[in-house]
Amino acid sequence: MAKTYGRRRYSRSASKDVERAMHKRKRGTLKSGKGGKGGTVKSRKQAIAIGLSEARKKGKKVPRKRKAAEPNEPAISAGARGF
């Protein structure tokens, strides 16, 4: 049986935005922060995040950012839940 492929999670144009950000990082011209006022981006993961963020702002097909856990919310231990 042939393998079936699902829908694309990221649009092709979103991939181009990430590719452009990676290229800028490689040349040392990618900046972080609002309006590029921050420091030079050295991290590969940060460059990808910037590319995806730019794609989101342009309205391209990119999944929503994952919500981080609240920093002041205490973690529930297994004992507290009654397990």
C-alpha positions in Angstrom: 0.0 0.0 0.0 1.3 3.4 -0.9 2.2 5.9 1.8 -0.2 8.8 2.0 1.0 12.3 2.9 -1.0 14.8 5.0 -1.4 18.5 4.5 1.6 20.8 4.8 2.1 22.1 8.3 4.1 25.2 7.0 3.5 26.9 3.7 6.2 27.0 1.1 6.5 30.8 1.5 6.9 30.4 5.2 9.8 28.1 4.5 11.3 30.8 2.3 11.1 33.3 5.2 12.9 30.9 7.5 15.5 30.2 4.8 16.1 34.0 4.4 16.5 34.4 8.2 19.0 31.5 8.2 21.0 33.1 5.4 21.1 36.4 7.2 22.3 34.7 10.4 25.1 33.0 8.4 26.2 36.4 7.0 25.9 37.9 10.5 23.3 40.5 9.6 20.3 38.9 11.5 19.4 41.0 14.6 17.1 40.1 17.4 14.6 42.3 19.2 12.0 44.9 18.1 13.1 46.7 15.0 16.4 44.7 14.9 17.8 46.8 17.8 19.1 43.8 19.7 22.3 41.9 19.3 23.4 39.7 16.4 21.8 36.3 16.4 24.2 33.4 16.7 21.8 30.6 17.5 20.4 28.4 14.8 17.2 27.9 16.7 16.7 31.6 17.3 17.1 32.3 13.6 14.4 29.7 12.8 12.1 31.3 15.5 12.6 34.7 14.0 11.8 33.4 10.5 8.6 31.7 11.6 7.6 34.8 13.6 8.0 37.0 10.5 6.0 34.5 8.5 3.2 34.6 11.1 3.1 38.4 10.9 2.7 38.3 7.2 -0.2 35.9 7.6 1.4 32.8 6.1 0.4 29.3 7.1 2.4 28.6 10.2 1.1 26.7 13.3 0.5 28.8 16.4 3.2 29.1 19.0 3.0 26.6 21.9 1.9 28.2 25.1 4.5 28.0 27.9 3.4 27.0 31.4 2.7 29.9 33.8 6.0 30.6 35.7 4.2 31.3 39.0 1.8 28.3 38.8 3.0 25.5 41.1 3.5 22.1 39.6 1.0 19.5 40.8 2.7 16.5 42.3 1.4 12.9 41.8 0.5 12.7 45.5 -1.7 15.8 45.5 -3.8 14.4 42.6 -4.7 11.3 44.6 -2.8 8.7 42.4 
